[in-house]
Amino acid sequence: MATDKPGAVRRFWTFLARPSARYPLLAILLVGFFGGIFFWGGFHTAMEATNTLEFCTGCHTMDYNSFAEYKETVHYSNRSGVRAVCSDCHVPRDWVHKVAAKIGATSDLYHEIIGSIDTPEKFEARRMQMAQKQWDKMKASDSRECRNCHSFQAMSADVQKQTVYKKHANAKQTGQTCIDCHKGIAHHLPKEYKDPDE
């Protein structure tokens, strides 16, 4: 005996269209879906907007301290015309580490707001602490952000000076990372810094 029981698709559609206390479940899901897309787009746009050189150098502290130093380096101006901006060195590319870095960067905003780095003298007084914190992060990540552009495998013995190439080969063999040798590559070294090789 045949029954008029609706099929699985019709039962699912009926369930979705059934009203909640006020709104159909389907309407709630659609609003949630499109609201999620809108939120994700806004969130991603904000994340990318805070990765620009203009954003990073927008506060006066960065303008006369870190940015002024960075403009003197090969990462800012070089023969190939490739520029590494702040986020290339300070913000990971993968999403999880990027979000963690953005959350961590709120401490920079905090110090800017409370005025603990708002003069060249105050900035210099905290330079070693800030540099050490960044070096420790880079060491812990095996200089991940450096390796977005640089790699031992891509280094050519024909192009690099032999002494430099040998140092890089030794660093690769001994498990060193970029920041072990290249502190001060984009910003001035703190006055308190002591080179372990000297």
Steps between C-alpha positions, in 0.01 A plus 500: 500500500650830388536783751516868423805550725718776351857425391812589699570816300144628548512419874834686535362800306189505717720489812705796373189699407323430829474818700686542824328699768511797259700423184536201268818301560595544135487879537717479811754282317506729194549810714774317691667383179504840331578675828799267538624583150459872572683469835781289349546747214516794741736313733732402214495855360594639841781244537645596162456875561711469814778335295575808292806720539272802536317344794820388674663840469183694580592576860768760562712262710561273203556793267807639676636175644457167324384633162786749476749216566329261260520755215881475521500123434506270199154377597362847416704595193719275287616438144224247426214725611354240736382651829431305818249697706448471876248216474733292282739469794267537797176324398483132403317413179307198625168585662543356851840658560384825334206534742730425795744768379219754460379430853857533628539830314235655722778543758666744254177698486475491879854640542429765237183606684654512848804684367774259601666523153374837376834685504836399353642479854224271626524288185876460548449408866274210391683407178693205645186353658298541179781364281559198724130418494501509118822298476359235733184474285708468184729239656201298622347499150830415324490849344179402316438850363857528364453168327197629312756671274836341583602135503829314533400283200467803270839649593749475217869439560565668165334827602577530871846579626667176604545602864129587525394183317713288736345672803152429366589137427637464853188664646280254310710205615505607866129587514542874539224733395516840328465710816801328659728704273283775353390705800488868410431432133201737484523701823787637706639269763439601861795668672499221760532224238818291522592292198570144624769454231707797619 
